[in-house]
């Protein structure tokens, strides 16, 4: 069972995030469009995926690196989610797998590894 598609779990997570972080989502209807769509939010913290994942339908897929799964069983368990497409940053086929998903009308979330300055302006993007 994919817990990320189970509505009671998603409602509980939204409640917890609202209490802990005052999380509110606006204009979620914008994510309910037909594919192909590529969403590229900036990746500022380790839990950005959770906030974004709660705002999109289960048919969206995340792109993640396979490298953390080699170092931690916890990462391996988290990345075993069927909503995640694992890619190897060193492989020339990584982009082809994402392109194939988009050509089939899929929806992808690809986090940019960006940095923000103390004033809030965007700095250089890094490989992620």
Number of C-alpha atoms within 10 A of each C-alpha: 7 9 10 16 14 11 10 11 12 16 12 11 15 20 15 13 16 13 10 9 9 10 12 11 11 7 7 11 9 8 15 12 10 9 17 14 17 16 14 12 15 16 18 13 9 7 10 13 15 12 15 13 18 18 18 17 15 15 12 19 22 22 17 18 16 16 15 13 16 9 10 10 11 11 14 15 10 11 20 13 16 14 18 17 20 20 18 13 15 9 9 10 12 16 13 11 14 21 15 11 18 16 13 10 13 18 25 24 21 19 18 16 16 16 17 14 8 7 6 8 8 12 10 8 13 9 7 12
